[in-house]
């Protein structure tokens, strides 16, 4: 495939066929030592065609898509010819792809007007100021051009890119570029970064990198996403509980504990993809924030993986030095003799993917020449090769190597896709590169960062189709890649595609550092032999105890933690006082997290706190009411001590009006003289299954419907249906209601 064919492929990158392939590509390579399998996240898009998914392509979608320039000009004359019909190639290998460059603003002696391409689709550089002129080259997003003239809304630009006949100079439409004049001076590069689109809080680090590596190119990827949106979509949450994972041996502050990700009773974290844990929101924010990684090593996670002309055979040779890829010649299964560096450059140039990236991936994934993935001697799949470990993950039946070769043989969806079967080394080298290019690099996920955090402006949909779940994956792989670039390679115009989010915090998000067990939950709280209410629950922080009648001089307040490393303060022997007194119990986890439980003890001296005429069960159900009991009579029968007050509420929480009838499901709250709530109970009125405070035929019908399955009773109404107190809802309960309505029987309301 020559450059012209490569350019055509770039124009077709938005086709429905490619989009369909992208949806079917969500299979990942095996986990590295510090990376979990990525397959758990890829359920967001099925690896097979899903019936009724709504993702099918129409016939109109199946054709070649227009470039942004052509689409934006669709209102112009319909008789205008396409580039294929009008372009006369001025060079034998045109149209070219204009390389990225860092414009030398440091050496300016006079102001210069620059143009920056701002559209995602490649822009056409033409020989004249109109679409009817032949095309010279493609200009990608973020490429900087020097403006030398303007005509009819088109800019005449210098690319800084020379071929056999000299520098390529042409015209670009002003609709798709942003221009700015940069003046000489000490702030020239800072102004240049602002022109490129980098916010102020990125610039200091980029200036430092530029001083060290002046040829490096920084592209501001305007993701179009706010920081809040990016965080919300990348943290672990109920819909994607394993979105971002961390190794189980990591420190505690790197793991998420809220929202059910930690079991306090067993002091264990939820597991995903084997035994990996959910990363904490703070850790996700740290690795998602690009400003944390703008240094000479960590920046390689932003290294652009698309092809650029500077990626020569010599550059690849420097990447592969000391590895099996450095061999001068290799004999393929069919007898073809080739050189890895030369072949990777040819493949990268044809497909549009960086041969430096391909070499780095092979070094990292394969490592040595006799690796079972590429030696052709697999017992199960002899004669097949997989240089990029595509689909190489462990299954119930196969090792990672075997499963990768299973795919290489042509198994799975689309047996001949990506040049399969990979029964020669060259077919595996090219087919695997096609897989990575089509599914990731040319689909907008052109950096390690965007493979983990899919937010690039070039991606069709954000935060899905993510290659890895390891929250540190892009960072750690970027560090591996950085080690492959020696001092000489670092002098190349390496391109770094750096994400920009709106409304970023003023300072880069810090990496959490705390460690130690986080468990600060109590297993139990006891106050002598007295009853707590509400009933103890590890997540409830406030409890009441009522001591009526003869009050002892002291009582023992005890607590037990779930984890032995938790420190408990505030327990022991308490000297009691009349009235309400609060006793805090402070629990400090090993990592320093503090949780405070509070026990409010109300002592009433010789006076009875509550002396109700009703029966109150252990579940705080108040029974023994008669049908028609009014609110004032009910409160009087609760037997409140002096200074106490009571509030009544309906089952839905609405305050009851004075003088109204008490109903099944009503709630009473009793408060001590100081205003502290010391009791809460619920009225249970047997037979009143519709909760209106009366016994009617409608109650009997509701019980009947429940028995027949044509209706359902729940909660307190279901309890009220058990009129004979035998634990079951039967016809006999319905008869009890009927008899009381007719006056031939009585429902016992105390439940005894």
PyMOL commands that set and color helices and strands:
alter all, ss='L'
color gray80, all
select helices_A, chain A and resi 3-14+16-23+39-44+60-62+68-72+83-86+105-107+174-176+188-196+200-212+227-234+252-254+281-288+290-293+298-302+313-320+324-326+340-351+355-365+400-408+417-419+425-439+441-443+448-452+473-483+489-491+631-637+697-708+715-720+731-742
alter helices_A, ss='H'
color red, helices_A
select strands_A, chain A and resi 96-97+112-117+123-126+135-139+144-151+154-163+166-173+177-182+217-226+245-246+262-263+268-269+271-272+276-278+330-331+337-338+495-502+522-527+542-547+554-561+567-569+572-575+579-588+594-603+615-616+621-623+645-649+667-671+677-683
alter strands_A, ss='S'
color yellow, strands_A
deselect
rebuild
show_as cartoon
